[in-house]
Amino acid sequence: MGNKEEMLDLIFFNPLNSWNQTAMAQAVAAFYYIEGMNNYSGDFIKPLLMATDNFSKVEATRFQERNPQENFKAYNEMFLMNWDLLARYNQGVLETLGSYSNQQLERFLSACHATLFSSEAEKLDEYFLHHEGTLRKVLEAYPEAITKIEPEFGFHFERYPESLIAESDRFYLRQVNPTEEGVETDDSMKPILIIPPAVLGANILAFLPKQKKSYAHSFANKGIPTYIRITKDIDSNQAVQTMSLEDDALDTKFFCEEIMAKHGQKITLNGYCQGGFTTVCNVLTGKLDPLVDALITCVAPMDGTRSDGLGKFLKALPAQFNDLVYGSKTLASGNKVANGDLMGWVYKLKSMENSGPIVAFIRDIMMLNGNSSPETPINKTVAAINYWLQNERSDLPLSVTEMSFSSFNTSVKKDGTLPITMFGKKLNFKAMNEKDIQWLICYGEKDDLVEKEVALAPLDFVDAEVTPFPKGHVAIATSWSHPESSCALDSVFGKEKYRGPVRFHLDMQKKPEKETAPKS
């Protein structure tokens, strides 16, 4: 940092001519470019080294169990896959650099002209100083803003001990209270229980409550009794580490019973992403029939084999390496769990052309390279998204990961049978037709993680209401959770009069309950 500061002192305080100032500003900008490349590449290489180490440990045994022909085929396929990833990454880098160059070319040429002909327009030294300021913003102000957003991001239930309603060995049941002034929870209204994503974490559903961007608070701020299931810390809780799908279903049943006892009404069950698939599987077991009469799933992977992104990536893996053991780790307790850092890294790998380190660095430069001064605050939404990406990964129980793994590797059968068994029975989407449950399926039109075809797979077997949202995988929990957005969750929007999930739930209030207590 010392060299960098000395350069800045020379630029700002040394009485050099314009050409020397230009050279110095260019040198400082280059220094920041190099530092940025190192930082962003380092963030990508850490999980790469972790994955390589884990792969080597597993292969130390498995390599010897396969014959030479099988090993040659497997490693050759892995080499070709890695070569394809590298090619796509290089293509992404070139395209991003091309966009950046096109963005800057006119301004650079204008600065050259102003410098040569001494006009009043921005000169080269000012041009490079602007870039130095942008790069400093990317490498210093941006990380600082991401760190500072933490108190505003997420639920922070530690501040509200009264929010704890019940708990099992594996989960907490928390109530989400309104944040809007003057709004109180109406206990006579129909309650909702939210099942958050496994990989994305629960806090993405309370993105920025103070900014009115929170999926869970979109319900709570309408007075709806809103509850969310929070997974206990996996590192310190063996019951979470060894959790089965049956445990998940029975804990959900227990929480629904607690909610129903308080409100005297059946519950709307709402799952986001992997939480949506888990929720559907729980409902299909029949264990929740006396307790649940409405279902909402948002961007939930119902048949991952229909995915052009992650599903295609997994299909490209050599069969010998398409195994969860390569992404697992053993905790101090001796229990194996899925490595959350590696799971998150896989999502980056499947779209290397868009998420590789240099691509990410250049895109951050482009995002912050506006006409605003370096002192302009970082947008809180941008900071919160990056805080979530950097800090919300956690290890997962193998049962949860195996459920996703099965969904993305084995198709739903033509008769509607899922590649999941629970309580010793097969699950079938068609069983939903026999239940008195209304179902709303929401998806993102530009979701590259859970594509439309993946989220809407149940429609081949079940009648359900569908609501598409613009943008990608987390937009429902961020952009559209704002009550004044064009696709507000409590509104009816679009030419087709789509209902947002909050509106869907509110409209259920008009229907009288058929039953106020679970059957014995």
C-alpha positions as CSV (number, residue, x, y, z in Angstrom):
1,M,0.0,0.0,0.0
2,G,2.9,2.3,0.6
3,N,4.0,2.4,-3.0
4,K,0.4,3.1,-4.1
5,E,0.1,6.0,-1.7
6,E,3.4,7.5,-2.8
7,M,2.1,7.4,-6.4
8,L,-1.1,9.2,-5.4
9,D,1.0,11.9,-3.6
10,L,3.0,12.4,-6.7
11,I,-0.1,12.8,-8.9
12,F,-1.9,15.2,-6.6
13,F,0.8,17.3,-5.1
14,N,3.9,17.2,-7.3
15,P,4.0,20.1,-9.8
16,L,4.5,17.9,-12.9
17,N,3.3,18.7,-16.3
18,S,0.2,17.1,-17.8
19,W,2.0,14.3,-19.7
20,N,3.9,13.3,-16.5
21,Q,0.6,13.4,-14.6
22,T,-1.0,11.2,-17.2
23,A,1.9,8.6,-17.0
24,M,1.7,8.5,-13.2
25,A,-2.1,8.2,-13.2
26,Q,-1.8,5.4,-15.8
27,A,0.8,3.6,-13.6
28,V,-1.4,3.8,-10.5
29,A,-4.4,2.5,-12.5
30,A,-2.2,-0.4,-13.7
31,F,-1.2,-1.1,-10.2
32,Y,-4.8,-1.4,-9.1
33,Y,-5.6,-3.6,-12.1
34,I,-2.9,-6.1,-11.0
35,E,-4.1,-6.0,-7.4
36,G,-7.7,-6.6,-8.5
37,M,-6.7,-9.6,-10.7
38,N,-4.8,-11.1,-7.8
39,N,-7.7,-10.6,-5.3
40,Y,-10.4,-11.9,-7.6
41,S,-8.4,-14.9,-8.8
42,G,-7.5,-15.7,-5.2
43,D,-11.1,-15.9,-4.2
44,F,-11.7,-18.4,-7.0
45,I,-8.5,-20.5,-6.4
46,K,-9.2,-21.2,-2.7
47,P,-12.1,-23.6,-3.4
48,L,-10.2,-24.9,-6.4
49,L,-7.4,-26.0,-4.1
50,M,-9.9,-27.4,-1.7
51,A,-11.6,-29.4,-4.4
52,T,-8.3,-30.7,-5.8
53,D,-7.2,-31.8,-2.3
54,N,-10.5,-33.6,-1.7
55,F,-10.4,-35.2,-5.2
56,S,-6.9,-36.5,-4.6
57,K,-7.9,-38.1,-1.2
58,V,-10.8,-39.9,-2.7
59,E,-9.0,-40.9,-5.9
60,A,-6.1,-42.4,-3.8
61,T,-8.5,-45.3,-3.1
62,R,-10.8,-45.3,-6.1
63,F,-8.1,-45.1,-8.7
64,Q,-6.8,-48.4,-7.5
65,E,-10.3,-50.0,-7.6
66,R,-10.8,-49.2,-11.3
67,N,-9.0,-51.0,-14.1
68,P,-6.5,-49.0,-16.3
69,Q,-9.1,-48.7,-19.2
70,E,-11.7,-47.2,-16.9
71,N,-9.2,-44.8,-15.4
72,F,-8.0,-43.7,-18.8
73,K,-11.5,-43.1,-20.0
74,A,-12.6,-41.2,-16.9
75,Y,-9.5,-39.0,-16.7
76,N,-9.7,-38.3,-20.5
77,E,-13.3,-37.2,-20.2
78,M,-12.4,-35.0,-17.2
79,F,-9.6,-33.4,-19.2
80,L,-12.0,-32.7,-22.1
81,M,-14.6,-31.2,-19.7
82,N,-12.0,-29.0,-18.1
83,W,-10.7,-27.9,-21.5
84,D,-14.3,-26.9,-22.4
85,L,-14.6,-25.0,-19.1
86,L,-11.4,-23.2,-19.9
87,A,-12.5,-22.4,-23.4
88,R,-15.8,-21.0,-22.2
89,Y,-14.1,-19.0,-19.6
90,N,-11.6,-17.5,-22.1
91,Q,-14.5,-16.7,-24.4
92,G,-16.3,-15.0,-21.5
93,V,-13.2,-12.9,-20.7
94,L,-12.8,-11.8,-24.3
95,E,-16.5,-10.8,-24.5
96,T,-16.4,-8.9,-21.2
97,L,-13.2,-7.1,-22.1
98,G,-14.7,-6.2,-25.5
99,S,-17.8,-4.7,-23.8
100,Y,-15.5,-2.8,-21.4
101,S,-13.4,-1.5,-24.2
102,N,-16.4,-0.4,-26.2
103,Q,-17.7,1.4,-23.2
104,Q,-14.5,3.3,-22.7
105,L,-13.3,3.9,-26.2
106,E,-15.2,7.1,-27.0
107,R,-14.2,8.6,-23.7
108,F,-10.6,7.7,-24.1
109,L,-10.3,9.1,-27.6
110,S,-12.0,12.3,-26.4
111,A,-9.5,12.6,-23.6
112,C,-6.6,12.1,-26.1
113,H,-8.0,14.9,-28.3
114,A,-8.4,17.2,-25.3
115,T,-4.9,16.6,-24.2
116,L,-3.3,17.1,-27.6
117,F,-5.3,20.3,-28.4
118,S,-5.6,21.7,-24.9
119,S,-9.4,21.9,-24.9
120,E,-11.5,22.2,-21.7
121,A,-12.8,18.7,-21.9
122,E,-11.5,15.8,-19.8
123,K,-7.8,15.2,-20.5
124,L,-5.9,11.9,-20.3
125,D,-4.6,12.6,-16.8
126,E,-8.1,13.2,-15.6
127,Y,-9.3,10.1,-17.5
128,F,-6.8,7.9,-15.8
129,L,-7.4,9.5,-12.4
130,H,-11.1,8.7,-12.8
131,H,-10.1,5.0,-13.5
132,E,-7.8,5.0,-10.5
133,G,-10.7,6.2,-8.4
134,T,-13.0,3.5,-9.8
135,L,-10.5,0.8,-9.2
136,R,-9.9,2.1,-5.7
137,K,-13.7,1.9,-5.2
138,V,-13.8,-1.7,-6.4
139,L,-10.9,-2.8,-4.3
140,E,-11.4,-0.8,-1.1
141,A,-14.7,1.0,-0.8
142,Y,-16.7,-1.9,-2.3
143,P,-15.5,-4.6,0.2
144,E,-15.9,-2.1,3.0
145,A,-19.5,-1.5,2.0
146,I,-20.2,-5.2,1.8
147,T,-18.9,-5.6,5.4
148,K,-20.9,-2.7,6.7
149,I,-24.2,-3.9,5.2
150,E,-24.2,-6.9,7.6
151,P,-26.4,-5.3,10.4
152,E,-29.1,-4.5,7.8
153,F,-29.0,-7.8,5.9
154,G,-31.0,-10.8,7.1
155,F,-33.3,-11.6,10.0
156,H,-31.0,-11.1,13.0
157,F,-33.3,-13.2,15.2
158,E,-30.7,-12.8,18.0
159,R,-32.2,-9.3,18.5
160,Y,-35.7,-10.8,18.9
161,P,-35.5,-13.7,21.4
162,E,-39.3,-13.6,21.6
163,S,-39.5,-14.7,18.0
164,L,-38.7,-18.3,19.0
165,I,-42.0,-20.2,18.9
166,A,-40.8,-23.8,19.0
167,E,-37.8,-26.0,18.2
168,S,-36.8,-29.5,17.3
169,D,-33.4,-31.2,17.5
170,R,-32.7,-29.8,14.0
171,F,-34.7,-26.6,13.5
172,Y,-36.0,-23.4,15.1
173,L,-39.5,-22.1,14.4
174,R,-39.3,-18.3,14.3
175,Q,-42.1,-15.8,13.9
176,V,-41.3,-12.9,11.5
177,N,-42.7,-9.7,12.9
178,P,-43.8,-6.6,10.8
179,T,-41.3,-3.9,10.1
180,E,-43.8,-1.4,8.8
181,E,-44.8,1.3,11.3
182,G,-48.4,0.8,12.6
183,V,-48.7,-2.8,11.3
184,E,-49.5,-5.5,13.9
185,T,-49.8,-9.3,13.3
186,D,-53.5,-10.3,13.1
187,D,-53.7,-13.7,14.7
188,S,-57.1,-14.3,13.2
189,M,-55.6,-14.4,9.7
190,K,-54.4,-17.5,7.9
191,P,-50.8,-18.3,8.9
192,I,-47.9,-19.1,6.5
193,L,-44.8,-21.2,7.2
194,I,-41.8,-20.5,5.0
195,I,-39.2,-23.2,4.3
196,P,-36.0,-21.3,3.1
197,P,-33.4,-22.5,0.7
198,A,-30.8,-25.1,1.8
199,V,-27.9,-23.7,-0.2
200,L,-28.8,-20.1,-0.4
201,G,-29.6,-19.8,3.4
202,A,-32.6,-18.2,5.1
203,N,-31.3,-14.7,5.2
204,I,-31.8,-14.1,1.5
205,L,-35.5,-14.1,2.4
206,A,-34.9,-11.1,4.7
207,F,-32.7,-9.3,2.2
208,L,-33.0,-5.7,3.3
209,P,-36.0,-5.2,5.6
210,K,-35.3,-1.5,6.2
211,Q,-35.2,-1.0,2.5
212,K,-38.6,-2.8,2.1
213,K,-36.8,-5.6,0.2
214,S,-37.7,-8.7,2.2
215,Y,-39.7,-11.7,1.0
216,A,-40.7,-12.8,4.5
217,H,-41.6,-9.3,5.6
218,S,-43.8,-8.9,2.6
219,F,-46.2,-11.3,4.3
220,A,-45.6,-10.0,7.8
221,N,-46.2,-6.4,6.8
222,K,-49.7,-7.4,5.7
223,G,-50.5,-8.5,9.2
224,I,-50.2,-12.2,8.2
225,P,-48.9,-14.5,10.9
226,T,-45.6,-15.4,9.3
227,Y,-43.3,-18.1,10.4
228,I,-40.0,-19.4,9.1
229,R,-38.1,-22.6,9.7
230,I,-34.4,-22.0,10.6
231,T,-31.9,-24.8,10.5
232,K,-29.7,-25.0,13.6
233,D,-25.9,-24.7,13.3
234,I,-24.6,-27.8,11.6
235,D,-21.1,-27.7,13.0
236,S,-22.3,-27.9,16.6
237,N,-25.4,-30.0,16.2
238,Q,-25.1,-33.7,15.3
239,A,-28.8,-34.1,14.8
240,V,-28.5,-31.7,11.8
241,Q,-25.5,-33.5,10.5
242,T,-27.3,-36.9,10.4
243,M,-30.7,-35.5,9.5
244,S,-32.9,-37.7,7.3
245,L,-35.6,-36.6,4.9
246,E,-38.1,-38.2,7.2
247,D,-36.8,-36.1,10.1
248,D,-37.4,-33.0,7.9
249,A,-41.0,-34.0,7.2
250,L,-41.8,-34.8,10.9
251,D,-40.2,-31.6,12.2
252,T,-42.3,-29.7,9.6
253,K,-45.4,-31.5,10.8
254,F,-44.6,-30.6,14.4
255,F,-44.2,-26.9,13.6
256,C,-47.4,-26.9,11.6
257,E,-49.2,-28.4,14.5
258,E,-47.9,-25.7,16.8
259,I,-49.0,-23.0,14.4
260,M,-52.4,-24.5,13.8
261,A,-53.0,-24.8,17.6
262,K,-52.3,-21.1,17.9
263,H,-54.3,-19.8,15.0
264,G,-57.0,-22.5,14.5
265,Q,-56.5,-22.5,10.7
266,K,-54.7,-24.7,8.2
267,I,-51.4,-23.4,7.0
268,T,-50.0,-22.2,3.7
269,L,-46.6,-23.9,3.2
270,N,-44.1,-21.8,1.2
271,G,-40.8,-23.2,0.0
272,Y,-38.1,-21.2,-1.8
273,C,-35.6,-22.9,-4.1
274,Q,-34.5,-26.2,-2.6
275,G,-36.9,-25.5,0.2
276,G,-39.7,-25.7,-2.3
277,F,-38.7,-29.1,-3.5
278,T,-38.4,-30.3,0.0
279,T,-41.8,-28.9,0.9
280,V,-43.5,-30.7,-2.1
281,C,-41.9,-34.0,-1.1
282,N,-43.1,-33.5,2.5
283,V,-46.6,-32.8,1.3
284,L,-46.6,-35.9,-1.0
285,T,-45.9,-38.2,2.0
286,G,-49.3,-37.4,3.3
287,K,-48.0,-36.5,6.7
288,L,-49.1,-32.9,6.4
289,D,-52.6,-33.5,5.0
290,P,-54.6,-32.5,8.1
291,L,-52.5,-29.3,8.5
292,V,-51.8,-27.7,5.1
293,D,-54.3,-26.5,2.5
294,A,-52.1,-24.3,0.3
295,L,-48.7,-24.5,-1.2
296,I,-46.4,-21.9,-2.7
297,T,-43.1,-22.9,-4.4
298,C,-40.7,-20.2,-5.7
299,V,-37.9,-21.0,-8.2
300,A,-37.9,-24.6,-6.9
301,P,-36.0,-27.4,-8.8
302,M,-38.7,-30.0,-9.4
303,D,-36.9,-32.0,-12.1
304,G,-33.2,-30.9,-12.4
305,T,-32.6,-33.1,-15.4
306,R,-34.5,-30.6,-17.5
307,S,-31.8,-27.9,-16.6
308,D,-29.6,-26.6,-19.4
309,G,-27.2,-25.2,-16.7
310,L,-26.5,-27.3,-13.6
311,G,-28.2,-30.4,-15.0
312,K,-26.2,-30.2,-18.2
313,F,-23.0,-29.6,-16.2
314,L,-23.6,-32.7,-14.0
315,K,-24.3,-34.8,-17.1
316,A,-21.0,-33.8,-18.6
317,L,-19.1,-35.1,-15.6
318,P,-17.6,-38.6,-16.1
319,A,-19.9,-41.1,-14.4
320,Q,-17.0,-42.2,-12.2
321,F,-16.7,-38.7,-10.7
322,N,-20.4,-37.8,-10.5
323,D,-20.5,-38.7,-6.8
324,L,-21.3,-36.6,-3.7
325,V,-18.2,-38.1,-2.0
326,Y,-16.0,-35.7,-4.0
327,G,-17.9,-32.7,-2.4
328,S,-18.2,-34.0,1.1
329,K,-16.1,-33.6,4.2
330,T,-15.8,-35.2,7.7
331,L,-16.5,-33.1,10.7
332,A,-14.9,-33.4,14.1
333,S,-17.9,-35.6,15.2
334,G,-17.0,-38.1,12.5
335,N,-20.1,-37.4,10.5
336,K,-19.9,-36.6,6.8
337,V,-21.6,-33.6,5.4
338,A,-21.7,-31.8,2.1
339,N,-19.1,-29.1,1.8
340,G,-21.0,-25.8,1.4
341,D,-18.0,-23.9,-0.1
342,L,-17.6,-26.6,-2.8
343,M,-21.3,-26.6,-3.5
344,G,-21.2,-22.9,-4.1
345,W,-18.1,-23.2,-6.2
346,V,-19.9,-25.8,-8.5
347,Y,-22.5,-23.2,-9.3
348,K,-19.7,-20.9,-10.5
349,L,-18.1,-23.6,-12.6
350,K,-21.3,-24.5,-14.5
351,S,-21.3,-20.9,-15.8
352,M,-17.6,-20.1,-16.0
353,E,-18.1,-17.7,-18.9
354,N,-20.2,-15.5,-16.7
355,S,-18.7,-16.0,-13.2
356,G,-14.9,-16.6,-13.6
357,P,-12.6,-14.3,-11.6
358,I,-11.5,-11.9,-14.4
359,V,-15.0,-11.7,-15.8
360,A,-16.3,-10.8,-12.3
361,F,-13.6,-8.2,-11.8
362,I,-14.2,-6.4,-15.1
363,R,-17.9,-6.5,-14.5
364,D,-17.5,-4.9,-11.1
365,I,-15.4,-2.2,-12.7
366,M,-18.0,-1.6,-15.3
367,M,-20.7,-1.4,-12.7
368,L,-18.9,1.2,-10.6
369,N,-17.3,3.1,-13.5
370,G,-20.0,5.7,-13.8
371,N,-19.7,9.4,-13.8
372,S,-20.2,9.5,-10.0
373,S,-17.2,10.4,-7.8
374,P,-15.3,7.7,-5.9
375,E,-16.9,9.1,-2.7
376,T,-20.5,8.2,-3.9
377,P,-21.8,5.5,-1.6
378,I,-22.1,1.9,-2.9
379,N,-25.7,0.9,-3.6
380,K,-27.0,-1.1,-0.6
381,T,-28.7,-3.6,-2.8
382,V,-25.4,-4.4,-4.6
383,A,-23.6,-4.6,-1.3
384,A,-26.2,-6.9,0.2
385,I,-26.1,-9.3,-2.8
386,N,-22.4,-9.6,-2.5
387,Y,-22.5,-10.0,1.3
388,W,-24.9,-12.9,0.8
389,L,-22.7,-14.5,-1.9
390,Q,-19.6,-14.2,0.3
391,N,-21.0,-15.1,3.7
392,E,-24.1,-17.2,3.5
393,R,-22.7,-20.6,2.5
394,S,-22.8,-23.4,5.0
395,D,-22.3,-27.1,5.0
396,L,-25.4,-29.3,4.4
397,P,-26.6,-32.6,5.7
398,L,-26.0,-35.3,3.1
399,S,-29.7,-36.2,3.0
400,V,-30.6,-32.8,1.7
401,T,-27.7,-32.8,-0.8
402,E,-28.6,-36.3,-2.0
403,M,-32.2,-35.2,-2.6
404,S,-30.9,-32.4,-4.9
405,F,-28.3,-34.8,-6.4
406,S,-31.0,-37.3,-7.3
407,S,-33.3,-34.6,-8.8
408,F,-30.6,-33.3,-11.1
409,N,-29.4,-36.8,-12.1
410,T,-32.6,-38.9,-12.4
411,S,-35.6,-37.7,-14.3
412,V,-39.2,-37.8,-13.0
413,K,-40.8,-40.8,-14.6
414,K,-43.5,-40.6,-17.2
415,D,-46.1,-41.6,-14.6
416,G,-45.0,-38.8,-12.3
417,T,-42.8,-40.8,-9.9
418,L,-40.0,-38.8,-8.3
419,P,-36.5,-40.2,-7.8
420,I,-37.1,-39.7,-4.0
421,T,-38.4,-42.1,-1.5
422,M,-39.6,-41.2,2.0
423,F,-41.0,-43.4,4.8
424,G,-40.2,-46.4,2.6
425,K,-42.6,-45.2,-0.2
426,K,-42.2,-43.7,-3.6
427,L,-43.4,-40.1,-4.2
428,N,-45.6,-39.2,-7.1
429,F,-46.6,-35.7,-8.3
430,K,-50.1,-37.1,-9.2
431,A,-50.8,-37.6,-5.5
432,M,-51.3,-33.8,-5.3
433,N,-54.5,-34.2,-7.4
434,E,-56.0,-36.2,-4.5
435,K,-55.3,-33.5,-1.9
436,D,-57.4,-30.4,-1.2
437,I,-54.4,-28.2,-1.7
438,Q,-54.1,-25.1,-3.9
439,W,-50.7,-24.7,-5.4
440,L,-48.9,-21.6,-6.8
441,I,-45.7,-22.1,-8.7
442,C,-43.5,-19.1,-9.2
443,Y,-40.4,-19.0,-11.4
444,G,-37.9,-16.5,-12.8
445,E,-38.0,-15.8,-16.5
446,K,-34.2,-15.4,-16.7
447,D,-33.3,-17.8,-14.0
448,D,-30.1,-19.7,-15.1
449,L,-30.0,-21.8,-11.9
450,V,-33.6,-23.2,-11.8
451,E,-34.9,-22.7,-15.3
452,K,-38.6,-22.5,-16.2
453,E,-38.7,-26.1,-17.4
454,V,-37.3,-27.3,-14.1
455,A,-39.7,-25.3,-11.9
456,L,-42.8,-26.2,-14.0
457,A,-42.1,-30.0,-14.3
458,P,-45.1,-30.8,-12.0
459,L,-47.5,-29.3,-14.5
460,D,-47.1,-32.5,-16.6
461,F,-49.0,-34.3,-13.8
462,V,-50.8,-31.6,-11.7
463,D,-53.0,-28.6,-12.2
464,A,-51.4,-25.6,-10.5
465,E,-51.4,-21.8,-10.8
466,V,-48.3,-20.3,-12.3
467,T,-46.8,-16.9,-11.9
468,P,-43.7,-15.9,-13.8
469,F,-41.4,-13.1,-12.5
470,P,-38.9,-11.1,-14.6
471,K,-35.2,-11.4,-13.9
472,G,-33.4,-14.3,-12.2
473,H,-33.2,-16.7,-9.3
474,V,-33.3,-14.3,-6.3
475,A,-35.3,-11.4,-7.8
476,I,-38.5,-12.6,-6.1
477,A,-36.8,-12.2,-2.8
478,T,-35.1,-8.9,-3.6
479,S,-36.4,-6.7,-6.4
480,W,-40.0,-7.8,-6.4
481,S,-40.4,-8.0,-2.6
482,H,-40.5,-4.1,-2.6
483,P,-44.2,-3.1,-2.3
484,E,-43.8,-0.4,-4.9
485,S,-42.1,-2.6,-7.6
486,S,-43.9,-3.4,-10.8
487,C,-44.3,-7.1,-9.8
488,A,-44.9,-6.6,-6.1
489,L,-45.6,-9.8,-4.2
490,D,-49.0,-8.6,-2.9
491,S,-50.2,-7.4,-6.3
492,V,-51.8,-8.8,-9.5
493,F,-49.6,-7.9,-12.5
494,G,-49.0,-8.5,-16.2
495,K,-51.5,-8.9,-19.0
496,E,-52.4,-12.3,-17.7
497,K,-53.2,-10.9,-14.2
498,Y,-50.6,-13.1,-12.4
499,R,-50.9,-13.2,-8.6
500,G,-47.8,-12.7,-6.5
501,P,-47.4,-15.2,-3.6
502,V,-48.6,-12.7,-1.0
503,R,-51.7,-11.9,-3.0
504,F,-52.3,-15.6,-3.5
505,H,-52.2,-16.2,0.3
506,L,-54.3,-13.1,1.1
507,D,-57.0,-14.3,-1.4
508,M,-57.2,-17.6,0.6
509,Q,-58.5,-15.6,3.5
510,K,-61.9,-15.3,1.7
511,K,-62.4,-19.1,1.8
512,P,-63.8,-20.6,5.0
513,E,-61.8,-23.2,6.7
514,K,-63.2,-26.7,6.4
515,E,-61.4,-27.9,9.5
516,T,-59.9,-26.1,12.4
517,A,-57.9,-28.9,14.1
518,P,-55.9,-31.9,12.9
519,K,-57.5,-35.3,12.9
520,S,-56.4,-37.5,15.8
